[in-house]
Amino acid sequence: MKFYDSLETRSADERAADQAVAIAAQIERVKDVPGYKGAFQGLNSADYSDVAALATLPVLRKSELGKAQAANPPFGGFTTKPASGFGHVFQSPGPIYEPGGIDNDWWRFGRVLHAVGIGPGDIVQNCFSYHLTPAGMLFESGARAVGAAVLPAGTGQSELQVAAARDVGVTAYAGTPDFLKVILDKADEMGVALSITKATVGGGALFPSMRAEYADRGIACLQSYGTADLGNIAYESCSMEGMIVDEHMIVEIVTPGTGNPVPAGEVGEVLVTSLNPDYPLIRFATGDLSALMAGQSPCGRTNMRIKGWMGRADQTAKIKGMFVRPEQVAALVAKHDEIAKVRVIASRQGEMDVMTVQIEASGGDESAYAATIKNVLKLKGTIEIVALGSLPKDGLVIEDQRSYD
């Protein structure tokens, strides 16, 4: 397979030289970005032209971004143009608002789709959400960049998804890893043969057993790692050995809660400096854990690799493609006077994410709790009402029991 572009095969020296220019330009750009409150004024941008120099700059955390947006909506003053200058404005849980461009594959997901072989002649069933959150548009933008058509399917309604995939002649899937299985199993149940041979997945872990099942069905399935704030950060290639960092991202791995780089190969928090001139996030803390990998990908792409998503630096967990955050769990407790404590448990049943919400309370109405959970967490889950004093006093409000090995 041909590479997406010549950027993917640059030598280390070529990439470093190109990045030096881009980083210096971004430092100059953020001097006039109100959200940074002049933090970069007085710096000589030429002194911050590599990753080592970036490590001396402050870290921007999502909590700070949220506070800035509350004071200066919608983007907290971190963009270089007004909200009306973008193609889209999105809202993610928090709420956090994100800008979205519609030109030149603004989210850079064409590289992701190309890596799994999606291109002209393909029809992609895009099962990411198109409502408020940007995931659907991220992958639609990528499909447009590689010349593929899109069936904007969104989530749910598995029977209709199967019928549409059959009738339209879908050849590729984009969505969360486990929803593809839902579609395939429903197709088996309906006696429908589908033509899906390629899949690009995100929004959750692609477990080895799930990838193997798709391979047995003749589907090449690769995963990517991106966020609503940054777009594509890293992606798998056909070698499936780690994730290759996007050519327009600078990635650092640091000790969680700090900006201090960890030794190569050690697990730490992912910090990303985006080279997007419209939304110049510098050393943005994702809250995700990963580690750098030594050497070059066997596929021939030369950029640095990370081991992929390895959990959260805080207790935030991604369940069924949605983030569940400690502050949301606190909101659950606040909604009902009789609730003393709540613990959200993420587990697996078969190949599907399962959310169990343990509620320590003196009685209460389970149906009322279910409505609150759906409203606050945006997910449905199993509810277990437990006696007062029975939940562990270990500080955990979100417990992820899933194995990522």
C-alpha distance (Angstrom), angle and dihedral (degrees) to the residues before:
residue distance angle dihedral
M1 . . .
K2 3.79 . .
F3 3.78 118.8 .
Y4 3.77 119.1 -104.6
D5 3.81 91.9 -116.5
S6 3.79 141.6 -26.6
L7 3.80 91.7 -89.4
E8 3.80 90.0 76.1
T9 3.79 94.0 63.2
R10 3.80 101.4 40.8
S11 3.77 117.7 135.9
A12 3.80 117.1 -109.5
D13 3.81 90.3 -105.7
E14 3.81 93.0 49.5
R15 3.79 92.3 49.0
A16 3.81 92.8 46.5
A17 3.82 91.2 50.5
D18 3.80 92.4 48.9
Q19 3.79 91.9 46.2
A20 3.79 91.9 49.5
V21 3.79 90.2 59.5
A22 3.82 93.2 43.9
I23 3.82 95.2 47.5
A24 3.80 92.5 48.3
A25 3.81 90.1 50.3
Q26 3.80 90.6 49.9
I27 3.82 91.8 50.9
E28 3.79 89.3 52.5
R29 3.79 90.4 47.8
V30 3.82 96.0 52.8
K31 3.79 92.2 52.5
D32 3.81 86.0 80.2
V33 3.81 96.9 39.2
P34 3.84 108.2 108.7
G35 3.82 94.9 -147.9
Y36 3.79 91.2 67.6
K37 3.83 90.3 54.9
G38 3.77 93.8 -142.2
A39 3.82 94.1 -55.6
F40 3.79 90.6 140.4
Q41 3.79 98.1 43.3
G42 3.77 111.8 119.5
L43 3.79 94.6 24.3
N44 3.77 118.9 125.9
S45 3.79 101.3 -128.4
A46 3.80 90.9 -153.9
D47 3.81 88.2 66.6
Y48 3.82 91.6 62.0
S49 3.76 101.7 56.6
D50 3.80 100.9 122.2
V51 3.79 140.9 43.2
A52 3.80 94.2 -100.7
A53 3.79 90.7 57.6
L54 3.81 91.9 45.3
A55 3.80 88.0 59.9
T56 3.81 89.2 70.9
L57 3.83 92.6 60.0
P58 3.82 124.9 89.6
V59 3.80 122.9 -91.4
L60 3.80 120.8 -117.0
R61 3.81 112.5 -145.4
K62 3.78 127.5 -160.8
S63 3.82 90.1 -121.0
E64 3.80 88.7 59.4
L65 3.80 90.1 47.8
G66 3.81 89.9 52.2
K67 3.80 92.6 51.2
A68 3.80 91.2 47.7
Q69 3.79 90.9 50.7
A70 3.80 91.5 50.7
A71 3.80 89.4 54.0
N72 3.80 96.4 39.3
P73 3.83 110.8 22.0
P74 2.88 140.0 -123.4
F75 3.84 104.6 9.6
G76 3.79 102.5 9.2
G77 3.78 92.3 -118.4
F78 3.81 93.3 -68.4
T79 3.81 98.0 119.6
T80 3.79 126.5 81.5
K81 3.80 93.8 -134.3
P82 3.81 135.9 34.9
A83 3.79 124.3 -88.4
S84 3.81 89.3 -103.2
G85 3.78 89.0 60.8
F86 3.81 93.3 66.0
G87 3.77 129.5 78.9
H88 3.80 93.2 -129.0
V89 3.79 141.7 12.9
F90 3.82 115.1 -152.7
Q91 3.79 134.4 -166.9
S92 3.79 122.0 -148.4
P93 3.82 126.3 -174.8
G94 3.79 112.1 -70.5
P95 2.96 83.5 45.3
I96 3.79 100.3 -90.8
Y97 3.80 120.0 163.7
E98 3.80 122.1 -144.5
P99 3.80 131.3 -170.5
G100 3.78 121.1 -131.1
G101 3.78 130.4 -160.1
I102 3.80 126.1 -154.3
D103 3.80 100.6 -158.9
N104 3.80 130.9 87.0
D105 3.82 96.3 -0.6
W106 3.80 89.9 -63.6
W107 3.81 92.0 -167.4
R108 3.86 92.3 47.0
F109 3.80 96.6 -132.2
G110 3.80 94.8 136.1
R111 3.79 86.8 84.9
V112 3.81 89.3 55.0
L113 3.81 95.4 51.6
H114 3.79 93.1 42.7
A115 3.82 90.6 54.9
V116 3.82 91.3 63.2
G117 3.80 92.4 44.6
I118 3.81 101.3 -100.7
G119 3.79 113.5 149.9
P120 3.81 145.0 115.4
G121 3.80 111.8 -6.4
D122 3.80 93.7 30.3
I123 3.80 125.9 112.1
V124 3.80 112.5 -154.2
Q125 3.80 119.9 -151.1
N126 3.80 98.7 -146.9
C127 3.80 107.0 -155.8
F128 3.77 96.7 173.6
S129 3.79 116.9 110.5
Y130 3.79 119.0 -89.1
H131 3.81 95.2 -168.5
L132 3.83 120.7 98.2
T133 3.82 94.3 -43.6
P134 3.83 117.3 82.4
A135 3.82 102.3 -132.7
G136 3.81 95.2 102.2
M137 3.79 92.5 50.8
L138 3.81 93.1 46.0
F139 3.78 91.2 62.0
E140 3.80 94.7 36.4
S141 3.79 88.4 55.9
G142 3.80 89.6 50.9
A143 3.80 92.4 49.2
R144 3.79 90.6 51.2
A145 3.80 89.9 50.6
V146 3.83 92.8 55.6
G147 3.82 95.2 41.9
A148 3.80 98.7 -108.6
A149 3.80 125.6 139.6
V150 3.81 120.4 -122.2
L151 3.78 134.2 -138.7
P152 3.85 100.2 -160.0
A153 3.79 94.7 -146.4
G154 3.79 102.5 156.1
T155 3.80 119.1 -169.8
G156 3.81 135.7 -39.9
Q157 3.83 132.0 12.1
S158 3.79 96.1 94.7
E159 3.82 96.0 -174.4
L160 3.80 91.6 53.8
Q161 3.80 89.4 45.2
V162 3.81 90.4 55.4
A163 3.79 93.5 46.4
A164 3.80 92.0 48.8
A165 3.81 93.0 47.2
R166 3.81 89.9 51.9
D167 3.80 96.9 43.5
V168 3.80 96.6 43.9
G169 3.80 95.2 41.3
V170 3.79 96.7 -120.9
T171 3.81 113.0 -163.0
A172 3.81 101.4 177.3
Y173 3.78 139.3 38.5
A174 3.79 132.0 -147.3
G175 3.79 120.0 -174.7
T176 3.77 144.4 78.3
P177 3.82 115.1 -28.4
D178 3.79 97.1 -114.3
F179 3.82 99.0 45.2
L180 3.79 90.3 65.6
K181 3.79 87.7 61.6
V182 3.80 89.7 50.9
I183 3.81 89.7 55.6
L184 3.81 94.3 44.9
D185 3.80 93.4 47.5
K186 3.80 91.0 48.0
A187 3.80 89.7 49.9
D188 3.82 89.4 53.1
E189 3.78 89.8 49.5
M190 3.82 90.8 50.5
G191 3.81 93.3 44.8
V192 3.81 91.4 -119.0
A193 3.80 122.6 146.8
L194 3.81 113.0 -145.1
S195 3.80 128.4 -160.4
I196 3.81 99.0 -141.8
T197 3.81 110.7 137.6
K198 3.82 101.7 153.9
A199 3.79 132.3 50.0
T200 3.77 134.5 -179.3
V201 3.78 113.0 -167.3
G202 3.78 139.1 -175.6
G203 3.78 142.3 144.9
G204 3.80 92.3 80.4
A205 3.78 143.3 25.9
L206 3.80 119.7 -64.5
F207 3.79 99.7 -141.2
P208 3.83 116.9 -149.4
S209 3.80 92.9 -118.7
M210 3.78 90.5 54.0
R211 3.80 93.6 48.7
A212 3.81 89.2 49.3
E213 3.80 91.6 51.6
Y214 3.80 91.1 52.1
A215 3.79 90.8 47.9
D216 3.81 89.3 52.5
R217 3.80 87.4 55.1
G218 3.82 90.8 52.7
I219 3.81 95.3 -104.1
A220 3.80 120.9 134.6
C221 3.80 104.4 -146.2
L222 3.81 123.7 -170.8
Q223 3.78 128.5 172.8
S224 3.77 133.5 -141.3
Y225 3.77 134.7 -160.2
G226 3.77 119.3 -137.4
T227 3.78 142.4 136.5
A228 3.78 136.0 -143.4
D229 3.81 89.9 -114.0
L230 3.78 98.4 48.1
G231 3.79 108.9 22.3
N232 3.79 116.5 -146.1
I233 3.81 113.2 11.5
A234 3.82 102.1 165.6
Y235 3.78 139.9 -14.5
E236 3.79 143.3 -166.8
S237 3.78 123.2 -108.5
C238 3.79 129.1 -158.3
S239 3.82 90.1 -80.6
M240 3.84 89.9 64.6
E241 3.81 89.7 -152.2
G242 3.77 105.3 134.1
M243 3.79 126.6 -47.9
I244 3.79 123.4 -68.5
V245 3.80 114.7 -132.9
D246 3.80 115.4 -117.1
E247 3.78 114.8 -103.6
H248 3.82 93.0 -120.0
M249 3.80 96.8 50.6
I250 3.80 132.2 81.0
V251 3.81 110.6 -151.7
E252 3.80 127.7 -163.8
I253 3.80 127.7 -180.0
V254 3.81 111.5 -145.3
T255 3.78 140.4 171.4
P256 3.84 105.2 -81.8
G257 3.78 113.1 -95.6
T258 3.82 92.8 17.3
G259 3.76 138.2 71.6
N260 3.81 93.8 -125.6
P261 3.81 115.4 121.9
V262 3.81 116.6 -124.9
P263 3.81 122.5 -136.7
A264 3.80 113.5 -82.7
G265 3.78 111.5 -81.3
E266 3.81 96.4 22.6
V267 3.78 120.7 117.6
G268 3.79 116.1 -108.8
E269 3.78 144.4 138.7
V270 3.80 119.5 -60.1
L271 3.82 114.8 -119.5
V272 3.78 117.2 -173.0
T273 3.77 131.6 -163.8
S274 3.78 109.3 -161.9
L275 3.79 119.8 -147.6
N276 3.82 90.4 -157.7
P277 3.83 105.3 126.3
D278 3.83 92.6 -154.5
Y279 3.81 95.4 55.4
P280 3.81 108.0 22.0
L281 3.80 105.3 -171.2
I282 3.82 110.5 179.4
R283 3.83 118.8 -157.0
F284 3.80 91.2 -16.7
A285 3.81 111.5 -171.3
T286 3.80 109.7 -133.6
G287 3.82 95.6 -172.3
D288 3.81 87.8 -131.1
L289 3.79 125.6 123.9
S290 3.79 125.4 -133.0
A291 3.81 141.5 134.1
L292 3.77 136.3 -130.4
M293 3.79 117.9 -107.0
A294 3.77 123.6 -141.7
G295 3.77 122.9 -123.0
Q296 3.78 134.3 13.4
S297 3.78 128.2 -57.7
P298 3.83 113.5 -97.2
C299 3.81 88.0 -129.3
G300 3.81 89.9 73.6
R301 3.80 99.0 -109.0
T302 3.78 108.1 132.9
N303 3.80 106.7 -157.9
M304 3.80 122.2 108.0
R305 3.79 119.2 -82.0
I306 3.77 134.0 -141.4
K307 3.79 127.6 -160.3
G308 3.78 91.6 -115.2
W309 3.77 128.8 -116.8
M310 3.83 110.4 -16.3
G311 3.80 101.5 172.8
R312 3.78 136.3 -75.9
A313 3.77 129.2 -52.3
D314 3.78 87.3 -142.2
Q315 3.81 128.8 32.3
T316 3.79 93.6 -84.6
A317 3.81 110.7 124.6
K318 3.77 132.2 -168.5
I319 3.81 109.6 -133.1
K320 3.80 121.8 -179.8
G321 3.79 88.2 -12.8
M322 3.84 95.1 -53.3
F323 3.79 127.5 104.8
V324 3.81 116.3 -122.1
R325 3.79 111.2 -161.3
P326 3.83 132.6 -164.6
E327 3.80 91.2 -117.3
Q328 3.82 89.5 57.9
V329 3.81 90.0 53.2
A330 3.81 88.5 51.0
A331 3.80 88.3 52.5
L332 3.82 89.5 55.3
V333 3.79 90.4 56.4
A334 3.79 92.1 47.7
K335 3.80 92.9 53.4
H336 3.83 94.6 65.5
D337 3.80 123.7 43.4
E338 3.81 93.7 -153.0
I339 3.82 94.2 57.3
A340 3.81 114.0 98.4
K341 3.78 99.9 175.7
V342 3.82 141.9 -4.7
R343 3.77 131.4 -156.4
V344 3.81 122.0 -170.5
I345 3.81 114.2 -154.6
A346 3.81 122.4 -162.4
S347 3.80 114.7 -158.6
R348 3.80 141.0 149.4
Q349 3.78 130.6 -107.8
G350 3.77 110.1 -172.3
E351 3.80 102.7 -43.5
M352 3.79 96.6 -28.9
D353 3.81 133.1 95.5
V354 3.79 114.2 -115.4
M355 3.79 125.6 -162.8
T356 3.80 120.2 -157.0
V357 3.79 119.3 -173.6
Q358 3.79 114.0 -157.9
I359 3.80 110.9 -160.5
E360 3.78 119.7 -164.9
A361 3.78 103.3 -155.4
S362 3.79 145.6 134.8
G363 3.79 95.2 -107.4
G364 3.78 118.5 -61.7
D365 3.80 138.3 162.8
E366 3.81 112.9 -65.6
S367 3.82 92.2 -159.7
A368 3.81 90.2 54.2
Y369 3.79 89.8 49.6
A370 3.81 90.4 50.0
A371 3.80 91.2 52.9
T372 3.81 91.6 49.4
I373 3.81 92.4 47.9
K374 3.80 91.4 51.4
N375 3.80 91.1 47.7
V376 3.81 97.1 45.7
L377 3.82 103.0 32.7
K378 3.83 96.4 30.2
L379 3.82 87.9 -135.2
K380 3.78 138.8 93.0
G381 3.79 120.3 -126.3
T382 3.77 146.3 162.8
I383 3.80 112.7 -82.8
E384 3.79 123.2 -144.1
I385 3.80 117.0 -175.3
V386 3.80 108.9 -156.3
A387 3.79 133.3 -173.8
L388 3.78 121.9 -88.4
G389 3.80 111.6 -87.0
S390 3.81 94.9 18.1
L391 3.82 101.2 106.3
P392 3.83 115.5 89.0
K393 3.79 117.2 -96.1
D394 3.80 93.4 -135.2
G395 3.79 99.6 117.3
L396 3.81 93.7 -109.5
V397 3.78 118.0 134.8
I398 3.81 95.0 162.8
E399 3.81 118.5 40.2
D400 3.80 118.6 -171.3
Q401 3.80 108.9 -158.5
R402 3.80 95.2 172.8
S403 3.79 119.9 116.3
Y404 3.81 117.0 -131.8
D405 3.82 96.3 -171.1
